[in-house]
């Protein structure tokens, strides 16, 4: 792959749950613990900082990632900036921008996901490729888990 190919990660998936349920699963701390396996300080309020914390079950080592909500328009849009530099506030130039767009699709929801900002970080090519591939694999794992959690939540209503 060329350096220029690491601009963004984009995914689209259908979720058999209405947008209101999907948005709730994306933003409710209990649901986030379920699908993202992260302890979190999350509130879908623009400008509000928060954190996601993952703990390695084998080593017990925790990694906390700061983020800032950029936009929240329930049940249509959620975006946040996050950085993997502890103690740093996530802003343009030092973070990645994750955007979730939800659109009604029959009885369910079409989720359009995009994460951008890789090239803007200024990483050398090998670091850029490693971060991009790590996130690509992560989203390919976690987005289907989020969809399954939303479908379970919709069935429980």
Backbone torsions as a table, in degrees:
resi	resn	phi	psi	omega
1	UNK	NA	147.8	175.7
2	UNK	-86.6	155.0	178.1
3	UNK	-50.7	-42.4	-176.1
4	UNK	-64.4	-14.4	-177.2
5	UNK	-80.6	-7.5	-175.2
6	UNK	-97.0	40.8	-176.7
7	UNK	-79.0	-45.6	-178.1
8	UNK	-157.0	162.2	173.4
9	UNK	-111.9	127.8	-179.5
10	UNK	-129.8	136.7	178.6
11	UNK	-140.3	150.3	173.0
12	UNK	-136.4	132.2	177.9
13	UNK	-146.9	152.0	176.9
14	UNK	-92.9	136.2	178.6
15	UNK	-123.6	128.1	-178.1
16	UNK	-81.3	63.4	179.1
17	UNK	-161.0	147.1	179.7
18	UNK	-68.1	156.6	-178.4
19	UNK	-53.3	-36.3	-179.7
20	UNK	-60.7	-39.8	179.7
21	UNK	-71.5	-43.1	179.7
22	UNK	-61.3	-44.8	179.0
23	UNK	-60.4	-42.2	178.3
24	UNK	-60.8	-42.7	-179.9
25	UNK	-67.2	-33.0	177.4
26	UNK	-70.5	-26.3	-168.7
27	UNK	-119.2	-15.3	-178.1
28	UNK	-81.6	126.5	-177.2
29	UNK	-53.9	-37.9	178.7
30	UNK	-65.0	-44.5	178.2
31	UNK	-64.8	-39.8	179.2
32	UNK	-60.3	-40.7	176.1
33	UNK	-59.0	-37.6	-178.1
34	UNK	-69.6	-58.0	-171.7
35	UNK	-85.6	-29.1	-176.8
36	UNK	-101.9	-4.8	178.7
37	UNK	54.4	37.1	-176.3
38	UNK	-128.2	133.1	166.0
39	UNK	-68.8	149.0	-172.7
40	UNK	-154.9	154.8	169.5
41	UNK	-119.0	92.9	-171.5
42	UNK	-130.6	129.0	172.9
43	UNK	-142.8	126.3	-174.5
44	UNK	-79.6	60.6	179.0
45	UNK	-119.3	120.6	-179.2
46	UNK	-53.4	135.5	-179.6
47	UNK	88.9	-11.8	-176.4
48	UNK	-83.3	126.0	174.7
49	UNK	-78.9	159.8	177.0
50	UNK	-160.6	-168.9	179.0
51	UNK	-152.0	153.8	172.8
52	UNK	-121.4	134.1	-178.2
53	UNK	-130.0	121.2	176.3
54	UNK	-106.9	139.9	177.8
55	UNK	-120.1	126.5	176.5
56	UNK	-71.3	117.6	-176.1
57	UNK	-63.9	-30.7	-178.9
58	UNK	-75.7	-46.2	-175.2
59	UNK	-95.5	-20.7	-175.8
60	UNK	78.9	2.5	-179.2
61	UNK	-78.9	132.8	179.9
62	UNK	-105.8	147.0	174.6
63	UNK	-127.3	120.5	-180.0
64	UNK	-106.6	133.2	-176.6
65	UNK	-119.8	119.5	178.3
66	UNK	-78.7	148.7	175.7
67	UNK	-146.2	164.7	174.8
68	UNK	-135.4	128.5	177.4
69	UNK	-70.1	129.0	-179.8
70	UNK	-95.7	-47.6	-177.7
71	UNK	-145.1	144.1	176.8
72	UNK	-147.3	113.9	179.0
73	UNK	-132.6	79.7	-176.0
74	UNK	-61.9	138.8	-5.4
75	UNK	-101.0	36.9	-174.0
76	UNK	-103.0	-42.2	-170.8
77	UNK	-142.5	141.3	170.4
78	UNK	-141.7	132.1	172.6
79	UNK	-141.8	147.9	177.2
80	UNK	-148.3	154.7	173.0
81	UNK	-103.9	137.4	176.0
82	UNK	-139.4	149.9	-178.6
83	UNK	-130.9	154.2	179.2
84	UNK	-100.5	14.9	177.6
85	UNK	-98.2	107.2	-178.6
86	UNK	-61.5	140.9	178.7
87	UNK	82.3	0.6	-178.9
88	UNK	-105.7	136.4	174.8
89	UNK	-77.9	133.9	-178.2
90	UNK	-76.4	120.4	178.6
91	UNK	-146.7	175.3	177.7
92	UNK	-55.4	135.7	178.0
93	UNK	93.5	-23.3	-179.4
94	UNK	-123.6	13.5	-173.7
95	UNK	-149.7	171.8	174.0
96	UNK	-103.7	147.4	179.0
97	UNK	-107.6	117.1	177.3
98	UNK	-104.4	127.3	-178.4
99	UNK	-127.0	130.5	176.4
100	UNK	-116.1	119.1	175.9
101	UNK	-112.4	128.5	-177.1
102	UNK	-114.2	130.6	178.4
103	UNK	-132.0	134.8	176.3
104	UNK	-58.1	140.1	178.5
105	UNK	-144.7	94.6	-175.5
106	UNK	63.6	-126.9	178.2
107	UNK	-84.1	-7.6	-174.2
108	UNK	-119.7	-148.6	-173.7
109	UNK	-139.8	137.9	166.9
110	UNK	-96.0	122.3	177.2
111	UNK	-101.5	124.5	171.9
112	UNK	-110.7	120.9	-177.1
113	UNK	-115.6	141.1	174.9
114	UNK	-146.4	132.8	172.7
115	UNK	-123.6	123.8	-176.3
116	UNK	-131.9	173.1	177.5
117	UNK	108.7	4.8	-177.9
118	UNK	-63.0	-51.4	-178.0
119	UNK	-66.5	-31.8	-178.4
120	UNK	-67.6	-17.5	-179.8
121	UNK	-69.0	-21.0	178.6
122	UNK	78.6	18.0	179.4
123	UNK	-69.5	150.2	171.4
124	UNK	-66.6	161.2	-170.5
125	UNK	-54.8	-44.1	-177.2
126	UNK	-66.9	-38.1	179.1
127	UNK	-69.9	-43.3	176.9
128	UNK	-57.0	-49.1	-179.3
129	UNK	-61.7	-42.2	-179.7
130	UNK	-63.9	-46.4	179.0
131	UNK	-63.9	-44.5	-179.6
132	UNK	-59.8	-49.3	-178.5
133	UNK	-65.1	-37.5	177.1
134	UNK	-62.1	-45.4	179.9
135	UNK	-69.6	-39.8	178.2
136	UNK	-58.6	-47.5	178.4
137	UNK	-64.8	-39.6	179.5
138	UNK	-62.7	-48.6	179.8
139	UNK	-65.9	-35.6	177.5
140	UNK	-65.4	-24.3	176.1
141	UNK	-86.6	-47.9	-171.2
142	UNK	-81.2	-33.3	-179.7
143	UNK	-61.2	-44.8	175.4
144	UNK	-63.1	-33.4	175.7
145	UNK	-65.4	-39.0	177.3
146	UNK	-64.5	-43.5	179.1
147	UNK	-60.8	-43.6	179.0
148	UNK	-64.1	-39.2	177.8
149	UNK	-64.2	-39.2	178.7
150	UNK	-66.7	-40.2	179.0
151	UNK	-65.6	-38.8	176.0
152	UNK	-64.4	-43.7	-179.6
153	UNK	-63.9	-38.8	179.3
154	UNK	-65.8	-36.9	179.4
155	UNK	-70.7	-24.0	-178.1
156	UNK	-82.8	-10.3	-177.5
157	UNK	-77.9	NA	NA
